[in-house]
Amino acid sequence: MTDAERLALLDALNAEYAAVYAYGVIDAYASTERDRLVTQYTAAHRARRDSTIDALTAAGATAPPPNAAYTAPFPVDDPIPAANLAVTVETDCTVAWRSVVERADTEPVRRTGIEALTECALRLATWQSILGADPPTVAFPGKA
């Protein structure tokens, strides 16, 4: 694993840590009809977090622990802000995973980045659609 790949994966890991934390907040305030979706997306971020830690560890890098807490960029106290927080989280993750793709020098890291970027972009499009965005996605997800 190159230094650029390691740094990109560390950034993506931090985005995944924040996503797992934020989905706890989202779960507390999302409408009950979204319970299954929130559970599924939380599990996906946990799985991606764990596989990223495993990849870093296998490459001899030390994966830092998550922060004790994360601050939402705006108050979340009902379903609409909860969905907006999900959009923010998925946007942050698409940016991080796109960076992994762009900085990847090896096929396994590039493949991981593409898979993770695709998953985040699909979740982002779902939340955007729930919020009524038209169109619910962009041509190049994760482009800052």
Buried (B, 14 or more C-beta within 10 A) or exposed (E): BEEBBBBBBBBBBBBBBBBBBBBEBBBEBBBEEBEEBBEEBBEBBBEBBBBBBEBBEEBEBEBEEBEEEBEBEEEBEEBBBBBBBBBBBBBBBBBBBBBBBEBBEEEEBBEBBBBBBEBBBBBBBBBBEBEEBEEBBBEEBBEE
